[in-house]
């Protein structure tokens, strides 16, 4: 009789343990969609906060002096570039119309297709803020000139550049 009572206690203990584990797994399965939703919302909010610093240039009409301000504002961000398409000036080579600038000064900018506003393979040289500020230089940007700004995103949907087109 003692063996049967011991067997019943062990069996009931195992069944209760399995019931507790099953209910825990059931509740864990029910909470996973809520956790995934919360994570995706937190990621979306983090992305919105990080992109908020670029809102001043999102499809806005800006002056040439604001381009220099953008250069100084984003100099702490590696691999971020500014692409500028200046107005057509009589007698000036087309290569001086399209300017790429890496505010951090670390290396060069990614190759950029100014007509489609997309990144291409390769890199291109980068001009400095002194070159666009020098009124006698080839890359001078007049502080009074007007440009339409557009944010450029990379393949990961991360803002990687700002494109300024002369108006």
C-alpha positions as CSV (number, residue, x, y, z in Angstrom):
1,X,0.0,0.0,0.0
2,X,2.9,2.3,0.8
3,X,4.3,1.9,-2.7
4,X,0.9,2.8,-4.3
5,X,0.6,5.9,-2.2
6,X,4.2,6.9,-3.0
7,X,3.5,6.3,-6.7
8,X,0.3,8.4,-6.6
9,X,2.1,11.3,-4.9
10,X,4.9,11.2,-7.5
11,X,2.5,11.0,-10.4
12,X,0.3,13.8,-9.1
13,X,3.4,16.0,-8.5
14,X,4.6,15.4,-12.1
15,X,1.1,16.2,-13.4
16,X,0.9,19.4,-11.4
17,X,4.4,20.4,-12.6
18,X,3.4,19.8,-16.2
19,X,0.2,21.8,-15.8
20,X,2.2,24.7,-14.4
21,X,4.7,24.6,-17.2
22,X,1.9,24.2,-19.8
23,X,0.1,27.2,-18.5
24,X,3.3,29.2,-18.4
25,X,4.1,28.4,-22.0
26,X,0.5,29.2,-23.0
27,X,0.7,32.6,-21.4
28,X,4.1,33.2,-22.9
29,X,2.8,32.4,-26.3
30,X,-0.1,34.9,-25.8
31,X,2.2,37.7,-24.8
32,X,4.7,37.4,-27.7
33,X,2.6,39.4,-30.2
34,X,2.2,42.2,-27.6
35,X,6.0,42.2,-27.0
36,X,6.7,42.3,-30.7
37,X,4.3,45.1,-31.3
38,X,5.8,47.1,-28.4
39,X,9.3,46.5,-29.8
40,X,8.3,47.6,-33.3
41,X,6.6,50.7,-31.9
42,X,9.7,51.5,-29.9
43,X,11.9,51.1,-32.9
44,X,9.7,53.4,-35.0
45,X,9.8,56.0,-32.3
46,X,13.6,55.8,-32.0
47,X,13.9,56.2,-35.8
48,X,11.5,59.2,-35.8
49,X,13.5,60.8,-33.0
50,X,16.8,60.3,-34.9
51,X,15.3,61.6,-38.1
52,X,13.8,64.7,-36.4
53,X,17.2,66.5,-36.6
54,X,16.8,66.5,-40.4
55,X,13.3,67.9,-40.5
56,X,14.6,71.5,-41.1
57,X,15.8,70.3,-44.6
58,X,13.0,67.9,-45.5
59,X,11.7,69.2,-48.8
60,X,12.3,72.9,-47.8
61,X,13.5,75.9,-49.7
62,X,16.8,77.0,-48.1
63,X,19.4,79.6,-48.7
64,X,23.1,79.1,-49.5
65,X,24.1,80.1,-46.0
66,X,21.9,77.3,-44.6
67,X,23.9,74.8,-46.6
68,X,27.0,75.9,-44.7
69,X,25.0,75.7,-41.4
70,X,24.1,72.1,-42.4
71,X,27.7,71.3,-43.1
72,X,28.7,72.5,-39.6
73,X,25.7,70.8,-37.9
74,X,26.4,67.3,-39.3
75,X,30.2,67.3,-39.0
76,X,30.0,64.8,-36.1
77,X,28.2,62.2,-38.2
78,X,30.5,59.9,-40.1
79,X,29.5,58.8,-43.7
80,X,26.9,61.5,-43.9
81,X,27.2,63.7,-47.1
82,X,25.7,66.8,-48.6
83,X,25.1,66.9,-52.4
84,X,24.7,70.2,-54.0
85,X,23.6,71.0,-57.6
86,X,24.4,74.6,-58.2
87,X,22.8,76.8,-60.9
88,X,24.2,76.6,-64.5
89,X,26.7,79.4,-64.9
90,X,27.8,80.4,-68.4
91,X,31.3,79.2,-69.3
92,X,31.6,77.0,-66.2
93,X,32.3,73.3,-66.6
94,X,29.4,71.1,-65.5
95,X,31.7,69.2,-63.1
96,X,31.8,72.4,-60.9
97,X,28.0,72.4,-60.7
98,X,27.7,69.2,-58.8
99,X,29.4,69.3,-55.3
100,X,29.6,66.6,-52.7
101,X,30.7,67.4,-49.2
102,X,31.5,65.1,-46.3
103,X,31.0,67.2,-43.1
104,X,33.0,64.9,-40.9
105,X,36.0,65.1,-43.3
106,X,36.5,61.4,-43.0
107,X,37.2,60.1,-46.6
108,X,35.0,60.8,-49.6
109,X,31.3,60.6,-50.4
110,X,29.4,57.8,-52.1
111,X,28.9,58.3,-55.8
112,X,25.5,60.0,-56.4
113,X,23.3,60.3,-59.4
114,X,22.0,63.8,-59.4
115,X,19.2,63.2,-61.9
116,X,17.6,60.2,-60.2
117,X,18.7,61.2,-56.7
118,X,20.0,57.8,-55.9
119,X,23.3,56.4,-54.7
120,X,25.6,54.6,-57.2
121,X,28.5,52.3,-56.8
122,X,31.9,54.0,-56.0
123,X,33.0,57.2,-54.3
124,X,33.7,60.7,-55.3
125,X,35.9,63.5,-53.9
126,X,34.5,65.8,-51.3
127,X,34.8,69.6,-51.1
128,X,35.4,71.5,-47.8
129,X,33.4,74.4,-46.3
130,X,36.4,76.7,-47.1
131,X,36.0,75.8,-50.8
132,X,32.3,76.8,-50.9
133,X,32.8,79.9,-48.8
134,X,35.6,81.3,-50.9
135,X,33.9,83.9,-53.2
136,X,36.7,83.6,-55.8
137,X,36.7,79.8,-55.9
138,X,35.1,77.4,-58.4
139,X,32.7,75.9,-55.8
140,X,31.5,79.1,-54.2
141,X,27.9,79.0,-53.0
142,X,26.3,82.4,-52.6
143,X,24.6,82.9,-49.2
144,X,21.6,84.5,-51.0
145,X,21.1,81.7,-53.5
146,X,18.0,79.5,-53.1
147,X,18.0,75.7,-53.0
148,X,15.4,73.0,-52.6
149,X,16.5,70.4,-50.0
150,X,15.6,66.8,-50.1
151,X,16.6,64.0,-47.7
152,X,18.2,61.0,-49.3
153,X,17.9,57.5,-47.8
154,X,20.1,54.5,-48.3
155,X,19.0,50.9,-48.8
156,X,18.3,50.5,-45.1
157,X,15.8,53.5,-45.2
158,X,18.3,55.5,-43.1
159,X,18.9,59.2,-43.9
160,X,22.4,59.2,-45.4
161,X,22.5,62.5,-47.2
162,X,20.8,65.8,-48.0
163,X,20.5,66.9,-51.7
164,X,20.3,70.6,-52.5
165,X,19.1,71.6,-55.9
166,X,19.4,75.2,-57.1
167,X,16.1,76.9,-57.7
